[in-house]
Amino acid sequence: AEVWLLFAAVIALYSGFRLAKHYDQRLQHLESVQILQVLPQLSVRSD
């Protein structure tokens, strides 16, 4: 169940910064950097 929650979170974040890319290129870059920092923490917790 936790794996599916992580998978859903990844999709939500991905679609989120895809949307942001249309509005502000710099915002999209900031969000993608934050996601790259947060995702490893999520995967460690799920284990």
C-alpha positions as a printed NumPy array, in Angstrom:
array([[  0.   ,   0.   ,   0.   ],
       [  2.854,   2.376,   0.844],
       [  4.41 ,   1.77 ,  -2.57 ],
       [  1.198,   2.854,  -4.3  ],
       [  1.003,   5.963,  -2.101],
       [  4.572,   6.864,  -3.077],
       [  3.745,   6.223,  -6.742],
       [  0.669,   8.468,  -6.517],
       [  2.744,  11.182,  -4.822],
       [  5.311,  11.058,  -7.635],
       [  2.573,  11.458, -10.255],
       [  1.018,  14.364,  -8.348],
       [  4.363,  16.13 ,  -7.989],
       [  5.262,  15.493, -11.635],
       [  1.973,  16.887, -12.942],
       [  2.384,  19.772, -10.483],
       [  5.684,  20.996, -11.857],
       [  4.552,  20.281, -15.407],
       [  1.71 ,  22.75 , -14.768],
       [  4.046,  25.248, -13.115],
       [  6.265,  25.122, -16.202],
       [  3.493,  26.807, -18.187],
       [  3.294,  29.674, -15.684],
       [  6.862,  30.277, -14.524],
       [  9.97 ,  28.531, -15.821],
       [ 11.985,  29.459, -12.726],
       [  9.242,  28.185, -10.421],
       [  9.262,  24.874, -12.297],
       [ 13.033,  24.617, -11.826],
       [ 12.749,  25.359,  -8.102],
       [ 10.028,  22.749,  -7.599],
       [ 11.924,  20.074,  -9.523],
       [ 15.005,  20.689,  -7.359],
       [ 12.919,  20.399,  -4.182],
       [ 11.299,  17.19 ,  -5.456],
       [ 14.723,  15.677,  -6.158],
       [ 15.67 ,  16.43 ,  -2.548],
       [ 12.427,  15.082,  -1.037],
       [ 11.932,  11.888,  -3.064],
       [ 14.987,  10.044,  -1.658],
       [ 13.679,  10.749,   1.854],
       [ 10.261,   9.318,   0.946],
       [ 11.748,   6.161,  -0.542],
       [ 13.935,   5.656,   2.538],
       [ 10.914,   6.   ,   4.837],
       [  8.868,   3.511,   2.806],
       [ 11.582,   0.902,   3.339]])
